[in-house]
Amino acid sequence: MIVHTDEQSVTMEAHGVRLLRYVHDPDPEPTESPKPYLHPLRTLADDVVTVYRPHDHRWHKGLQMTASHLSGDNFWGGGTYVHESRGYVQLDNNGSIRHDSLDVKDGSLSGRLSWRSGRGELWAEERREIAVRHVAPENGSWELEWHSAITGLRAEPLRFGSPTTHGRPQAGYSGLFWRGPRSFTGGAVIGPDGLAGEEMMGRQARWLAFHGVHDEVDRSSTLVFVPEPGPVSHWFVRSGEFAAVNPSWAFHEEFELACGETLDRRYRVVVATGAWTADRIESYLRDRPW
């Protein structure tokens, strides 16, 4: 693994491909809720499988850890869904997530981050680890492992929610969020046990995959999102409007994080060349269990 660093980012390279760029010094626009992000993510065929600041949602930046509704503040970016207004309203409540420390090793990075409200108050501290695993050219795949442990620091419990918990149906996004390239719009959503398509919205499943086709090259890619077994999450997924996947923390119900308590979540994202079937995904995951 070859690691490149600059003042804003860390890039990891294997087999001649820059697999990921992690931007730890995020964009400063306050209404986009500044926070670190991964973009671009690339397959081993050198195809990009993320998008940065798409025109419809400027705050969507590759792969990010987010919280759309957190005790009245918005760590997601853009406007906040306000049911009484029947839509999104740009409020003065955009929080931010910033690195306080960052350590880079061969194939991994770790650090501590501060979650601050729109008024600059320290609400939570996060320990984050991101690593590249299972780089397999013969299989056309590699894995990203993401681990976040978020500890509440506010005297009052933090309340994690989503637009759905605030009245908007089928908009339960909160947590680790991926936005795919424009050409992936209309791509295939694949789940286990015969589940498929946007019927996965709001459901629980062991994993969820998204298959999309690239412009300019005669190739496609598949991303497989795998939460660690145990904690409950429901899938937020879009394909028809744009490509997006999020194992949501708070799709249907809010939850609280008391001062001193820790929300601990781990995820794997398989980044693969080609159109993987559900059978191939199941076989891959059996060979590489948690």
ChimeraX commands (.cxc) that place a marker at each C-alpha (Angstrom):
marker #1 position 0.00,0.00,0.00 radius 0.5
marker #1 position 1.33,3.42,-0.98 radius 0.5
marker #1 position 0.12,6.38,1.09 radius 0.5
marker #1 position 0.16,9.97,-0.17 radius 0.5
marker #1 position -0.52,12.88,2.18 radius 0.5
marker #1 position -1.00,16.63,1.84 radius 0.5
marker #1 position -2.38,19.36,4.08 radius 0.5
marker #1 position -6.00,18.44,3.37 radius 0.5
marker #1 position -6.11,14.75,2.58 radius 0.5
marker #1 position -4.74,11.21,2.66 radius 0.5
marker #1 position -4.71,9.05,-0.48 radius 0.5
marker #1 position -4.16,5.28,-0.48 radius 0.5
marker #1 position -2.87,3.47,-3.56 radius 0.5
marker #1 position -2.59,-0.22,-4.44 radius 0.5
marker #1 position -1.74,-1.98,-7.72 radius 0.5
marker #1 position -1.30,1.35,-9.46 radius 0.5
marker #1 position -4.77,2.65,-8.50 radius 0.5
marker #1 position -5.51,5.42,-6.01 radius 0.5
marker #1 position -8.31,3.56,-4.24 radius 0.5
marker #1 position -9.45,6.37,-1.97 radius 0.5
marker #1 position -8.87,9.95,-0.98 radius 0.5
marker #1 position -9.89,10.92,2.55 radius 0.5
marker #1 position -10.34,14.67,2.94 radius 0.5
marker #1 position -9.82,15.38,6.64 radius 0.5
marker #1 position -9.82,19.19,6.28 radius 0.5
marker #1 position -13.33,19.63,4.88 radius 0.5
marker #1 position -14.88,22.35,2.74 radius 0.5
marker #1 position -15.61,25.48,4.81 radius 0.5
marker #1 position -19.15,26.33,3.57 radius 0.5
marker #1 position -21.15,26.32,6.86 radius 0.5
marker #1 position -24.53,25.45,5.29 radius 0.5
marker #1 position -22.99,22.23,3.96 radius 0.5
marker #1 position -22.23,21.08,7.53 radius 0.5
marker #1 position -18.45,20.69,7.04 radius 0.5
marker #1 position -17.13,17.21,7.81 radius 0.5
marker #1 position -14.52,14.79,6.46 radius 0.5
marker #1 position -15.40,12.71,3.42 radius 0.5
marker #1 position -14.05,10.01,1.11 radius 0.5
marker #1 position -13.89,11.02,-2.56 radius 0.5
marker #1 position -13.00,9.66,-4.94 radius 0.5
marker #1 position -13.42,5.98,-4.21 radius 0.5
marker #1 position -12.19,3.87,-7.11 radius 0.5
marker #1 position -12.43,0.24,-8.18 radius 0.5
marker #1 position -9.32,-1.73,-9.07 radius 0.5
marker #1 position -10.27,-0.97,-12.70 radius 0.5
marker #1 position -9.72,2.72,-11.80 radius 0.5
marker #1 position -13.42,3.63,-12.11 radius 0.5
marker #1 position -14.79,6.29,-9.74 radius 0.5
marker #1 position -17.79,5.15,-7.66 radius 0.5
marker #1 position -18.55,8.36,-5.72 radius 0.5
marker #1 position -19.62,11.89,-6.61 radius 0.5
marker #1 position -18.66,15.25,-5.08 radius 0.5
marker #1 position -21.08,18.18,-4.54 radius 0.5
marker #1 position -23.74,17.16,-7.11 radius 0.5
marker #1 position -25.88,20.08,-8.27 radius 0.5
marker #1 position -29.02,18.74,-6.58 radius 0.5
marker #1 position -27.44,18.29,-3.13 radius 0.5
marker #1 position -24.17,20.22,-2.77 radius 0.5
marker #1 position -23.55,18.69,0.67 radius 0.5
marker #1 position -23.40,15.13,-0.71 radius 0.5
marker #1 position -19.68,14.34,-0.84 radius 0.5
marker #1 position -18.68,10.77,-1.59 radius 0.5
marker #1 position -18.92,8.68,1.57 radius 0.5
marker #1 position -19.49,10.51,4.87 radius 0.5
marker #1 position -20.57,9.95,8.46 radius 0.5
marker #1 position -23.54,12.24,9.08 radius 0.5
marker #1 position -26.58,12.99,11.24 radius 0.5
marker #1 position -29.53,14.72,9.62 radius 0.5
marker #1 position -31.50,15.54,12.81 radius 0.5
marker #1 position -29.48,15.74,16.02 radius 0.5
marker #1 position -31.15,17.52,18.94 radius 0.5
marker #1 position -32.46,20.23,16.64 radius 0.5
marker #1 position -29.25,20.68,14.67 radius 0.5
marker #1 position -28.31,19.47,11.20 radius 0.5
marker #1 position -24.97,17.73,10.68 radius 0.5
marker #1 position -26.08,16.51,7.26 radius 0.5
marker #1 position -25.96,19.76,5.30 radius 0.5
marker #1 position -28.44,21.98,3.50 radius 0.5
marker #1 position -31.89,22.71,4.85 radius 0.5
marker #1 position -33.63,20.95,7.73 radius 0.5
marker #1 position -36.93,19.15,7.19 radius 0.5
marker #1 position -39.63,21.02,9.14 radius 0.5
marker #1 position -42.97,19.22,9.01 radius 0.5
marker #1 position -45.01,22.29,9.84 radius 0.5
marker #1 position -43.50,24.05,6.82 radius 0.5
marker #1 position -44.10,20.97,4.63 radius 0.5
marker #1 position -40.54,20.98,3.39 radius 0.5
marker #1 position -36.92,21.86,3.94 radius 0.5
marker #1 position -35.94,25.17,5.50 radius 0.5
marker #1 position -32.46,26.66,5.67 radius 0.5
marker #1 position -31.99,27.32,9.37 radius 0.5
marker #1 position -29.03,28.60,11.33 radius 0.5
marker #1 position -28.39,25.14,12.74 radius 0.5
marker #1 position -25.75,23.45,10.57 radius 0.5
marker #1 position -23.26,21.61,12.78 radius 0.5
marker #1 position -19.76,20.46,11.86 radius 0.5
marker #1 position -17.45,17.49,12.41 radius 0.5
marker #1 position -13.72,18.18,12.57 radius 0.5
marker #1 position -10.57,16.17,13.16 radius 0.5
marker #1 position -8.65,16.93,16.35 radius 0.5
marker #1 position -6.02,14.30,15.56 radius 0.5
marker #1 position -5.16,11.99,12.67 radius 0.5
marker #1 position -2.70,9.10,12.53 radius 0.5
marker #1 position -1.89,7.40,9.23 radius 0.5
marker #1 position -0.36,3.94,8.89 radius 0.5
marker #1 position 0.08,1.55,6.01 radius 0.5
marker #1 position -3.44,1.00,4.70 radius 0.5
marker #1 position -5.31,2.65,7.57 radius 0.5
marker #1 position -5.96,5.90,9.36 radius 0.5
marker #1 position -7.39,6.74,12.76 radius 0.5
marker #1 position -8.20,9.84,14.71 radius 0.5
marker #1 position -10.41,11.77,17.09 radius 0.5
marker #1 position -13.08,14.15,15.87 radius 0.5
marker #1 position -15.29,16.78,17.50 radius 0.5
marker #1 position -18.99,17.11,16.72 radius 0.5
marker #1 position -19.95,20.75,17.28 radius 0.5
marker #1 position -23.40,22.30,17.07 radius 0.5
marker #1 position -24.28,25.22,14.82 radius 0.5
marker #1 position -23.37,27.47,17.75 radius 0.5
marker #1 position -19.96,25.85,18.17 radius 0.5
marker #1 position -20.84,23.82,21.28 radius 0.5
marker #1 position -18.99,20.52,21.70 radius 0.5
marker #1 position -21.70,17.85,21.68 radius 0.5
marker #1 position -19.78,14.64,20.99 radius 0.5
marker #1 position -16.35,13.14,20.45 radius 0.5
marker #1 position -15.75,10.45,17.85 radius 0.5
marker #1 position -13.00,7.86,17.51 radius 0.5
marker #1 position -12.78,6.91,13.84 radius 0.5
marker #1 position -10.81,4.20,12.04 radius 0.5
marker #1 position -10.79,3.68,8.27 radius 0.5
marker #1 position -8.83,0.88,6.60 radius 0.5
marker #1 position -8.31,-0.78,3.23 radius 0.5
marker #1 position -8.71,-4.56,3.43 radius 0.5
marker #1 position -8.80,-7.63,1.17 radius 0.5
marker #1 position -7.34,-6.09,-1.99 radius 0.5
marker #1 position -7.88,-8.90,-4.51 radius 0.5
marker #1 position -7.02,-8.14,-8.16 radius 0.5
marker #1 position -7.98,-11.68,-9.15 radius 0.5
marker #1 position -11.48,-11.00,-7.81 radius 0.5
marker #1 position -11.63,-7.38,-9.00 radius 0.5
marker #1 position -12.46,-6.19,-5.50 radius 0.5
marker #1 position -11.24,-4.53,-2.32 radius 0.5
marker #1 position -12.87,-3.58,0.98 radius 0.5
marker #1 position -13.17,-0.39,2.94 radius 0.5
marker #1 position -13.70,-0.85,6.68 radius 0.5
marker #1 position -15.19,2.08,8.63 radius 0.5
marker #1 position -15.44,2.15,12.42 radius 0.5
marker #1 position -16.97,5.08,14.33 radius 0.5
marker #1 position -17.42,5.29,18.11 radius 0.5
marker #1 position -19.29,8.47,19.05 radius 0.5
marker #1 position -19.46,9.49,22.72 radius 0.5
marker #1 position -22.02,12.00,23.92 radius 0.5
marker #1 position -20.61,15.01,25.79 radius 0.5
marker #1 position -23.67,17.23,26.15 radius 0.5
marker #1 position -25.29,17.39,29.60 radius 0.5
marker #1 position -28.68,16.59,28.06 radius 0.5
marker #1 position -28.99,13.38,26.02 radius 0.5
marker #1 position -28.42,13.80,22.28 radius 0.5
marker #1 position -31.46,12.82,20.21 radius 0.5
marker #1 position -30.70,11.24,16.83 radius 0.5
marker #1 position -33.50,11.32,14.27 radius 0.5
marker #1 position -34.18,11.72,10.55 radius 0.5
marker #1 position -36.64,13.50,8.26 radius 0.5
marker #1 position -38.93,10.46,8.59 radius 0.5
marker #1 position -39.00,10.69,12.39 radius 0.5
marker #1 position -39.99,14.34,11.82 radius 0.5
marker #1 position -42.83,13.56,9.41 radius 0.5
marker #1 position -41.42,12.98,5.92 radius 0.5
marker #1 position -42.10,9.43,4.65 radius 0.5
marker #1 position -39.28,7.31,3.25 radius 0.5
marker #1 position -36.51,9.76,4.14 radius 0.5
marker #1 position -34.90,8.06,7.13 radius 0.5
marker #1 position -31.32,8.92,6.34 radius 0.5
marker #1 position -28.85,9.24,9.20 radius 0.5
marker #1 position -25.37,7.79,9.66 radius 0.5
marker #1 position -22.91,6.50,7.04 radius 0.5
marker #1 position -24.07,7.81,3.64 radius 0.5
marker #1 position -22.82,7.04,0.11 radius 0.5
marker #1 position -23.70,9.05,-2.98 radius 0.5
marker #1 position -22.86,7.42,-6.29 radius 0.5
marker #1 position -21.91,8.87,-9.69 radius 0.5
marker #1 position -24.53,10.49,-11.90 radius 0.5
marker #1 position -24.31,7.57,-14.35 radius 0.5
marker #1 position -25.42,5.19,-11.57 radius 0.5
marker #1 position -28.90,6.78,-11.52 radius 0.5
marker #1 position -31.39,4.01,-12.22 radius 0.5
marker #1 position -28.90,1.35,-11.15 radius 0.5
marker #1 position -29.83,-2.00,-9.64 radius 0.5
marker #1 position -30.42,-2.40,-5.90 radius 0.5
marker #1 position -29.76,-5.96,-4.68 radius 0.5
marker #1 position -30.46,-7.50,-1.30 radius 0.5
marker #1 position -30.33,-10.94,0.31 radius 0.5
marker #1 position -33.14,-13.50,0.32 radius 0.5
marker #1 position -34.62,-12.34,-2.99 radius 0.5
marker #1 position -35.04,-8.72,-1.94 radius 0.5
marker #1 position -34.31,-6.14,-4.62 radius 0.5
marker #1 position -35.08,-2.62,-5.81 radius 0.5
marker #1 position -36.31,0.29,-3.78 radius 0.5
marker #1 position -38.52,-2.12,-1.83 radius 0.5
marker #1 position -35.41,-2.24,0.33 radius 0.5
marker #1 position -36.26,1.28,1.53 radius 0.5
marker #1 position -36.84,1.25,5.27 radius 0.5
marker #1 position -36.25,-2.49,5.60 radius 0.5
marker #1 position -33.70,-4.45,7.57 radius 0.5
marker #1 position -31.26,-6.77,5.81 radius 0.5
marker #1 position -27.82,-8.20,6.45 radius 0.5
marker #1 position -26.36,-6.35,3.46 radius 0.5
marker #1 position -27.36,-4.24,0.49 radius 0.5
marker #1 position -25.61,-3.87,-2.87 radius 0.5
marker #1 position -25.80,-1.27,-5.62 radius 0.5
marker #1 position -24.78,-1.99,-9.21 radius 0.5
marker #1 position -24.19,0.89,-11.62 radius 0.5
marker #1 position -22.83,1.49,-15.12 radius 0.5
marker #1 position -20.06,3.97,-15.92 radius 0.5
marker #1 position -19.97,6.58,-18.64 radius 0.5
marker #1 position -17.06,6.61,-21.12 radius 0.5
marker #1 position -15.90,3.06,-20.39 radius 0.5
marker #1 position -17.56,-0.28,-21.09 radius 0.5
marker #1 position -17.65,-1.30,-17.44 radius 0.5
marker #1 position -19.91,-1.47,-14.45 radius 0.5
marker #1 position -19.26,-1.64,-10.72 radius 0.5
marker #1 position -20.92,-3.07,-7.62 radius 0.5
marker #1 position -20.73,-1.75,-4.07 radius 0.5
marker #1 position -21.80,-3.99,-1.19 radius 0.5
marker #1 position -22.60,-2.34,2.16 radius 0.5
marker #1 position -22.34,-4.61,5.20 radius 0.5
marker #1 position -23.08,-3.36,8.73 radius 0.5
marker #1 position -21.56,-5.29,11.60 radius 0.5
marker #1 position -24.09,-7.82,12.94 radius 0.5
marker #1 position -25.91,-6.74,16.06 radius 0.5
marker #1 position -27.03,-3.11,16.04 radius 0.5
marker #1 position -30.37,-2.48,14.34 radius 0.5
marker #1 position -30.30,-0.44,11.14 radius 0.5
marker #1 position -32.79,0.07,8.33 radius 0.5
marker #1 position -31.78,0.81,4.76 radius 0.5
marker #1 position -32.24,4.17,3.12 radius 0.5
marker #1 position -31.66,3.67,-0.60 radius 0.5
marker #1 position -32.42,5.61,-3.77 radius 0.5
marker #1 position -31.86,4.70,-7.41 radius 0.5
marker #1 position -34.44,6.46,-9.61 radius 0.5
marker #1 position -33.61,10.01,-8.49 radius 0.5
marker #1 position -29.93,9.41,-7.78 radius 0.5
marker #1 position -27.71,6.64,-6.46 radius 0.5
marker #1 position -27.52,6.60,-2.66 radius 0.5
marker #1 position -27.19,4.03,0.14 radius 0.5
marker #1 position -27.30,4.54,3.90 radius 0.5
marker #1 position -27.66,1.96,6.70 radius 0.5
marker #1 position -29.74,4.34,8.78 radius 0.5
marker #1 position -29.45,4.70,12.55 radius 0.5
marker #1 position -32.82,6.36,12.95 radius 0.5
marker #1 position -35.06,5.56,10.00 radius 0.5
marker #1 position -38.33,5.00,11.85 radius 0.5
marker #1 position -37.56,5.99,15.44 radius 0.5
marker #1 position -35.35,8.45,17.28 radius 0.5
marker #1 position -32.89,7.27,19.90 radius 0.5
marker #1 position -30.96,9.01,22.68 radius 0.5
marker #1 position -27.26,9.09,23.48 radius 0.5
marker #1 position -26.66,10.16,27.08 radius 0.5
marker #1 position -23.59,12.02,28.24 radius 0.5
marker #1 position -20.75,9.51,28.53 radius 0.5
marker #1 position -22.49,6.82,26.47 radius 0.5
marker #1 position -20.98,5.66,23.18 radius 0.5
marker #1 position -22.64,4.82,19.86 radius 0.5
marker #1 position -20.34,2.21,18.29 radius 0.5
marker #1 position -20.80,1.19,14.65 radius 0.5
marker #1 position -18.65,-0.72,12.17 radius 0.5
marker #1 position -19.21,-1.14,8.43 radius 0.5
marker #1 position -17.62,-2.86,5.46 radius 0.5
marker #1 position -17.97,-1.58,1.89 radius 0.5
marker #1 position -16.92,-3.99,-0.85 radius 0.5
marker #1 position -15.88,-2.06,-3.99 radius 0.5
marker #1 position -15.98,-4.42,-6.98 radius 0.5
marker #1 position -15.63,-4.33,-10.74 radius 0.5
marker #1 position -18.54,-5.81,-12.67 radius 0.5
marker #1 position -22.14,-6.73,-11.95 radius 0.5
marker #1 position -22.14,-9.02,-8.92 radius 0.5
marker #1 position -25.18,-11.20,-8.35 radius 0.5
marker #1 position -26.72,-11.91,-4.96 radius 0.5
marker #1 position -25.24,-15.44,-5.06 radius 0.5
marker #1 position -21.76,-14.11,-5.70 radius 0.5
marker #1 position -22.11,-11.59,-2.88 radius 0.5
marker #1 position -23.28,-14.26,-0.45 radius 0.5
marker #1 position -20.34,-16.49,-1.43 radius 0.5
marker #1 position -17.89,-13.62,-0.98 radius 0.5
marker #1 position -19.25,-12.75,2.47 radius 0.5
marker #1 position -19.22,-16.38,3.60 radius 0.5
marker #1 position -15.52,-16.51,2.76 radius 0.5
marker #1 position -14.86,-13.27,4.64 radius 0.5
marker #1 position -17.08,-13.24,7.75 radius 0.5
marker #1 position -16.97,-10.59,10.44 radius 0.5
marker link #1:1,2 radius 0.2
marker link #1:2,3 radius 0.2
marker link #1:3,4 radius 0.2
marker link #1:4,5 radius 0.2
marker link #1:5,6 radius 0.2
marker link #1:6,7 radius 0.2
marker link #1:7,8 radius 0.2
marker link #1:8,9 radius 0.2
marker link #1:9,10 radius 0.2
marker link #1:10,11 radius 0.2
marker link #1:11,12 radius 0.2
marker link #1:12,13 radius 0.2
marker link #1:13,14 radius 0.2
marker link #1:14,15 radius 0.2
marker link #1:15,16 radius 0.2
marker link #1:16,17 radius 0.2
marker link #1:17,18 radius 0.2
marker link #1:18,19 radius 0.2
marker link #1:19,20 radius 0.2
marker link #1:20,21 radius 0.2
marker link #1:21,22 radius 0.2
marker link #1:22,23 radius 0.2
marker link #1:23,24 radius 0.2
marker link #1:24,25 radius 0.2
marker link #1:25,26 radius 0.2
marker link #1:26,27 radius 0.2
marker link #1:27,28 radius 0.2
marker link #1:28,29 radius 0.2
marker link #1:29,30 radius 0.2
marker link #1:30,31 radius 0.2
marker link #1:31,32 radius 0.2
marker link #1:32,33 radius 0.2
marker link #1:33,34 radius 0.2
marker link #1:34,35 radius 0.2
marker link #1:35,36 radius 0.2
marker link #1:36,37 radius 0.2
marker link #1:37,38 radius 0.2
marker link #1:38,39 radius 0.2
marker link #1:39,40 radius 0.2
marker link #1:40,41 radius 0.2
marker link #1:41,42 radius 0.2
marker link #1:42,43 radius 0.2
marker link #1:43,44 radius 0.2
marker link #1:44,45 radius 0.2
marker link #1:45,46 radius 0.2
marker link #1:46,47 radius 0.2
marker link #1:47,48 radius 0.2
marker link #1:48,49 radius 0.2
marker link #1:49,50 radius 0.2
marker link #1:50,51 radius 0.2
marker link #1:51,52 radius 0.2
marker link #1:52,53 radius 0.2
marker link #1:53,54 radius 0.2
marker link #1:54,55 radius 0.2
marker link #1:55,56 radius 0.2
marker link #1:56,57 radius 0.2
marker link #1:57,58 radius 0.2
marker link #1:58,59 radius 0.2
marker link #1:59,60 radius 0.2
marker link #1:60,61 radius 0.2
marker link #1:61,62 radius 0.2
marker link #1:62,63 radius 0.2
marker link #1:63,64 radius 0.2
marker link #1:64,65 radius 0.2
marker link #1:65,66 radius 0.2
marker link #1:66,67 radius 0.2
marker link #1:67,68 radius 0.2
marker link #1:68,69 radius 0.2
marker link #1:69,70 radius 0.2
marker link #1:70,71 radius 0.2
marker link #1:71,72 radius 0.2
marker link #1:72,73 radius 0.2
marker link #1:73,74 radius 0.2
marker link #1:74,75 radius 0.2
marker link #1:75,76 radius 0.2
marker link #1:76,77 radius 0.2
marker link #1:77,78 radius 0.2
marker link #1:78,79 radius 0.2
marker link #1:79,80 radius 0.2
marker link #1:80,81 radius 0.2
marker link #1:81,82 radius 0.2
marker link #1:82,83 radius 0.2
marker link #1:83,84 radius 0.2
marker link #1:84,85 radius 0.2
marker link #1:85,86 radius 0.2
marker link #1:86,87 radius 0.2
marker link #1:87,88 radius 0.2
marker link #1:88,89 radius 0.2
marker link #1:89,90 radius 0.2
marker link #1:90,91 radius 0.2
marker link #1:91,92 radius 0.2
marker link #1:92,93 radius 0.2
marker link #1:93,94 radius 0.2
marker link #1:94,95 radius 0.2
marker link #1:95,96 radius 0.2
marker link #1:96,97 radius 0.2
marker link #1:97,98 radius 0.2
marker link #1:98,99 radius 0.2
marker link #1:99,100 radius 0.2
marker link #1:100,101 radius 0.2
marker link #1:101,102 radius 0.2
marker link #1:102,103 radius 0.2
marker link #1:103,104 radius 0.2
marker link #1:104,105 radius 0.2
marker link #1:105,106 radius 0.2
marker link #1:106,107 radius 0.2
marker link #1:107,108 radius 0.2
marker link #1:108,109 radius 0.2
marker link #1:109,110 radius 0.2
marker link #1:110,111 radius 0.2
marker link #1:111,112 radius 0.2
marker link #1:112,113 radius 0.2
marker link #1:113,114 radius 0.2
marker link #1:114,115 radius 0.2
marker link #1:115,116 radius 0.2
marker link #1:116,117 radius 0.2
marker link #1:117,118 radius 0.2
marker link #1:118,119 radius 0.2
marker link #1:119,120 radius 0.2
marker link #1:120,121 radius 0.2
marker link #1:121,122 radius 0.2
marker link #1:122,123 radius 0.2
marker link #1:123,124 radius 0.2
marker link #1:124,125 radius 0.2
marker link #1:125,126 radius 0.2
marker link #1:126,127 radius 0.2
marker link #1:127,128 radius 0.2
marker link #1:128,129 radius 0.2
marker link #1:129,130 radius 0.2
marker link #1:130,131 radius 0.2
marker link #1:131,132 radius 0.2
marker link #1:132,133 radius 0.2
marker link #1:133,134 radius 0.2
marker link #1:134,135 radius 0.2
marker link #1:135,136 radius 0.2
marker link #1:136,137 radius 0.2
marker link #1:137,138 radius 0.2
marker link #1:138,139 radius 0.2
marker link #1:139,140 radius 0.2
marker link #1:140,141 radius 0.2
marker link #1:141,142 radius 0.2
marker link #1:142,143 radius 0.2
marker link #1:143,144 radius 0.2
marker link #1:144,145 radius 0.2
marker link #1:145,146 radius 0.2
marker link #1:146,147 radius 0.2
marker link #1:147,148 radius 0.2
marker link #1:148,149 radius 0.2
marker link #1:149,150 radius 0.2
marker link #1:150,151 radius 0.2
marker link #1:151,152 radius 0.2
marker link #1:152,153 radius 0.2
marker link #1:153,154 radius 0.2
marker link #1:154,155 radius 0.2
marker link #1:155,156 radius 0.2
marker link #1:156,157 radius 0.2
marker link #1:157,158 radius 0.2
marker link #1:158,159 radius 0.2
marker link #1:159,160 radius 0.2
marker link #1:160,161 radius 0.2
marker link #1:161,162 radius 0.2
marker link #1:162,163 radius 0.2
marker link #1:163,164 radius 0.2
marker link #1:164,165 radius 0.2
marker link #1:165,166 radius 0.2
marker link #1:166,167 radius 0.2
marker link #1:167,168 radius 0.2
marker link #1:168,169 radius 0.2
marker link #1:169,170 radius 0.2
marker link #1:170,171 radius 0.2
marker link #1:171,172 radius 0.2
marker link #1:172,173 radius 0.2
marker link #1:173,174 radius 0.2
marker link #1:174,175 radius 0.2
marker link #1:175,176 radius 0.2
marker link #1:176,177 radius 0.2
marker link #1:177,178 radius 0.2
marker link #1:178,179 radius 0.2
marker link #1:179,180 radius 0.2
marker link #1:180,181 radius 0.2
marker link #1:181,182 radius 0.2
marker link #1:182,183 radius 0.2
marker link #1:183,184 radius 0.2
marker link #1:184,185 radius 0.2
marker link #1:185,186 radius 0.2
marker link #1:186,187 radius 0.2
marker link #1:187,188 radius 0.2
marker link #1:188,189 radius 0.2
marker link #1:189,190 radius 0.2
marker link #1:190,191 radius 0.2
marker link #1:191,192 radius 0.2
marker link #1:192,193 radius 0.2
marker link #1:193,194 radius 0.2
marker link #1:194,195 radius 0.2
marker link #1:195,196 radius 0.2
marker link #1:196,197 radius 0.2
marker link #1:197,198 radius 0.2
marker link #1:198,199 radius 0.2
marker link #1:199,200 radius 0.2
marker link #1:200,201 radius 0.2
marker link #1:201,202 radius 0.2
marker link #1:202,203 radius 0.2
marker link #1:203,204 radius 0.2
marker link #1:204,205 radius 0.2
marker link #1:205,206 radius 0.2
marker link #1:206,207 radius 0.2
marker link #1:207,208 radius 0.2
marker link #1:208,209 radius 0.2
marker link #1:209,210 radius 0.2
marker link #1:210,211 radius 0.2
marker link #1:211,212 radius 0.2
marker link #1:212,213 radius 0.2
marker link #1:213,214 radius 0.2
marker link #1:214,215 radius 0.2
marker link #1:215,216 radius 0.2
marker link #1:216,217 radius 0.2
marker link #1:217,218 radius 0.2
marker link #1:218,219 radius 0.2
marker link #1:219,220 radius 0.2
marker link #1:220,221 radius 0.2
marker link #1:221,222 radius 0.2
marker link #1:222,223 radius 0.2
marker link #1:223,224 radius 0.2
marker link #1:224,225 radius 0.2
marker link #1:225,226 radius 0.2
marker link #1:226,227 radius 0.2
marker link #1:227,228 radius 0.2
marker link #1:228,229 radius 0.2
marker link #1:229,230 radius 0.2
marker link #1:230,231 radius 0.2
marker link #1:231,232 radius 0.2
marker link #1:232,233 radius 0.2
marker link #1:233,234 radius 0.2
marker link #1:234,235 radius 0.2
marker link #1:235,236 radius 0.2
marker link #1:236,237 radius 0.2
marker link #1:237,238 radius 0.2
marker link #1:238,239 radius 0.2
marker link #1:239,240 radius 0.2
marker link #1:240,241 radius 0.2
marker link #1:241,242 radius 0.2
marker link #1:242,243 radius 0.2
marker link #1:243,244 radius 0.2
marker link #1:244,245 radius 0.2
marker link #1:245,246 radius 0.2
marker link #1:246,247 radius 0.2
marker link #1:247,248 radius 0.2
marker link #1:248,249 radius 0.2
marker link #1:249,250 radius 0.2
marker link #1:250,251 radius 0.2
marker link #1:251,252 radius 0.2
marker link #1:252,253 radius 0.2
marker link #1:253,254 radius 0.2
marker link #1:254,255 radius 0.2
marker link #1:255,256 radius 0.2
marker link #1:256,257 radius 0.2
marker link #1:257,258 radius 0.2
marker link #1:258,259 radius 0.2
marker link #1:259,260 radius 0.2
marker link #1:260,261 radius 0.2
marker link #1:261,262 radius 0.2
marker link #1:262,263 radius 0.2
marker link #1:263,264 radius 0.2
marker link #1:264,265 radius 0.2
marker link #1:265,266 radius 0.2
marker link #1:266,267 radius 0.2
marker link #1:267,268 radius 0.2
marker link #1:268,269 radius 0.2
marker link #1:269,270 radius 0.2
marker link #1:270,271 radius 0.2
marker link #1:271,272 radius 0.2
marker link #1:272,273 radius 0.2
marker link #1:273,274 radius 0.2
marker link #1:274,275 radius 0.2
marker link #1:275,276 radius 0.2
marker link #1:276,277 radius 0.2
marker link #1:277,278 radius 0.2
marker link #1:278,279 radius 0.2
marker link #1:279,280 radius 0.2
marker link #1:280,281 radius 0.2
marker link #1:281,282 radius 0.2
marker link #1:282,283 radius 0.2
marker link #1:283,284 radius 0.2
marker link #1:284,285 radius 0.2
marker link #1:285,286 radius 0.2
marker link #1:286,287 radius 0.2
marker link #1:287,288 radius 0.2
marker link #1:288,289 radius 0.2
marker link #1:289,290 radius 0.2
view
